[in-house]
Amino acid sequence: MAQENKELSSSATAESSKWLSAVIALTKLTQTGNLRWRRTTPSEAFRTLKPEGEIESVYMAEFKELLLRLYEEIDIKAYEPFFKDSVLKVLGGRRPSSRIVLEMLSHNMENLITFPQVNALPGLLSAVKYQVSDVKNVLEDIVKEADLIEAE
């Protein structure tokens, strides 16, 4: 029995490692520009599927024959005491609890699988936001502008 539990634990660890490796690989592909994401507004139909949370942005990318959908779902109920007059008051730097969701979809927008929660998901979301907002070019423009002012 102990051997069987050890094998199950080892198998679960290996499976978890595969998901983690996949998210890390997606992050690298995003950072190198080999995987391009776009920001979309969540549809009403999508929002009704998520009544417990608030979703601000949804990011989509195509990988091979699949679509990837990435979003952050903020748990509103966990922070109801911080809401007043529809305004969130963030106290002590805390923000609502949230979870980052990465899904593989068919081209019919059917959810094929939701990635398990792995610690690399925040890094992927950060890389996607960086890419979509074109931070690299904005930073370069700021530096160029400052250089022009100094040259005058």
KOLKOL-837897 format. One record per residue (C-alpha): x, y, z. Coordinates in steps of 0.1 Angstrom, whole numbers, plus 5000, padded with zeros to 4 digits. Layout:
// residues N
XYZ;...
//
This chain:
// residues 152
500050005000;502850245009;504650164976;501350234957;500950574973;504550654966;504050574929;500850784927;502651074944;505551044920;503151034890;501351344902;504651524907;505751434871;502351554857;502551884877;506151934864;504851894828;502252164833;504852394849;507252334820;504552414795;503752744811;507452834814;507852754777;504752974768;506353254788;509653224768;507753204735;505953524745;509053704756;510853624724;507853734703;507353384689;503953374705;501853684699;498953764722;496054014717;493854174743;490154124739;487154244759;485353954776;482053884759;478853904779;478453524774;481853464789;481153704818;477953514827;479953194829;482053364857;479453514880;481553494911;484453704898;485454004879;487453974847;489054284833;490954164803;491253844783;494253764763;494153534733;496953364713;497053094686;499452804691;499452544664;495752444659;494652564693;493652894709;495052994743;492953214766;494553384796;492853594821;492853694858;489653624877;489253844908;487253694936;484753974944;482953784973;486153744992;486554124994;482954244998;483754435030;486154655009;483354764985;481455074991;479455274965;480855044938;484455154945;487054914958;489055044987;492354874988;493654875024;497254825034;498354754998;496154434997;494254354966;491454114960;492353754958;492553634923;493553344902;495153334868;493453104844;495052964812;492752754789;493252574757;490252624734;489152484701;488552724672;484852704682;485852854715;485152534733;487252494764;489352174759;491352204791;492152444819;495752444830;496152364867;497352644890;501152654888;503452914902;504653024867;501253164856;501853514871;505053534851;503253444819;500553704826;503153964832;504953874800;501753894780;500754234795;504254354787;503954234751;500454364745;501054704760;504254744739;506254844769;509554784752;508855044725;507455294749;510555274771;512755314741;510755624731;511055774765;514855724765;515155874730;513056174740;515256234770;518456204749;517056464724;516456704753;519956654766;521456714732;519857054729;
//
